[in-house]
Amino acid sequence: MLNIAIILIIIALVAVFSVQNADPVKFIFLFWKFEASLAIVIFLSALTGLIAGVIITFLLRFKPKKPPETKQ
């Protein structure tokens, strides 16, 4: 329950920050150039971090365990 409350607080803070910083910005990545609202850039960055965190946690939690070595 505490985890859900913390996640909701973080989402609310990102949303408020994004809305208050809605100015258009130039976004350059490798060969691509975009102009988008800073709110969209912030939201997509937070979403990318969330997805990466979930994937890494999933991979670490369900990593196959090696069987114990037997002495001969």
C-alpha positions as CSV (number, residue, x, y, z in Angstrom):
1,M,0.0,0.0,0.0
2,L,2.9,2.4,0.8
3,N,4.4,1.7,-2.6
4,I,1.2,2.7,-4.4
5,A,1.0,5.9,-2.4
6,I,4.6,6.8,-3.2
7,I,4.1,6.1,-6.9
8,L,0.9,8.3,-7.0
9,I,2.8,11.1,-5.2
10,I,5.6,10.9,-7.8
11,I,3.2,10.9,-10.7
12,A,1.4,13.9,-9.3
13,L,4.7,15.8,-8.8
14,V,5.7,15.0,-12.4
15,A,2.3,16.1,-13.7
16,V,2.4,19.4,-11.9
17,F,6.0,20.1,-12.9
18,S,5.2,19.2,-16.5
19,V,2.1,21.5,-16.7
20,Q,4.1,24.4,-15.2
21,N,6.9,24.0,-17.7
22,A,4.9,23.7,-20.9
23,D,7.1,25.9,-23.1
24,P,8.2,24.5,-26.5
25,V,11.8,23.3,-26.6
26,K,14.1,22.0,-29.3
27,F,15.1,18.4,-28.7
28,I,18.1,17.0,-30.6
29,F,19.0,13.3,-30.4
30,L,21.6,11.8,-32.8
31,F,20.2,12.6,-36.3
32,W,16.7,13.6,-35.2
33,K,15.6,17.1,-34.3
34,F,12.2,17.7,-32.7
35,E,10.4,20.7,-31.2
36,A,7.9,19.7,-28.6
37,S,6.4,20.9,-25.4
38,L,8.7,20.5,-22.4
39,A,5.8,18.8,-20.6
40,I,5.8,16.0,-23.2
41,V,9.6,15.6,-23.0
42,I,9.4,15.4,-19.2
43,F,6.6,12.9,-19.3
44,L,8.3,10.7,-21.9
45,S,11.5,10.7,-19.9
46,A,9.7,9.7,-16.7
47,L,7.8,7.0,-18.5
48,T,11.0,5.7,-20.1
49,G,12.7,5.5,-16.7
50,L,9.7,3.8,-15.2
51,I,9.7,1.1,-17.9
52,A,13.4,0.6,-17.7
53,G,13.1,0.2,-13.9
54,V,10.3,-2.4,-14.2
55,I,12.3,-4.4,-16.8
56,I,15.5,-4.4,-14.8
57,T,13.6,-5.3,-11.6
58,F,11.8,-8.2,-13.4
59,L,15.1,-9.5,-14.9
60,L,16.9,-9.4,-11.5
61,R,14.0,-10.9,-9.6
62,F,13.4,-13.8,-11.9
63,K,17.1,-14.6,-12.8
64,P,17.6,-18.4,-13.1
65,K,19.4,-19.7,-10.1
66,K,22.3,-22.1,-10.5
67,P,21.9,-25.5,-8.9
68,P,24.2,-26.1,-5.9
69,E,27.5,-27.8,-6.8
70,T,27.9,-31.3,-5.4
71,K,31.2,-32.4,-3.8
72,Q,32.6,-35.6,-5.2
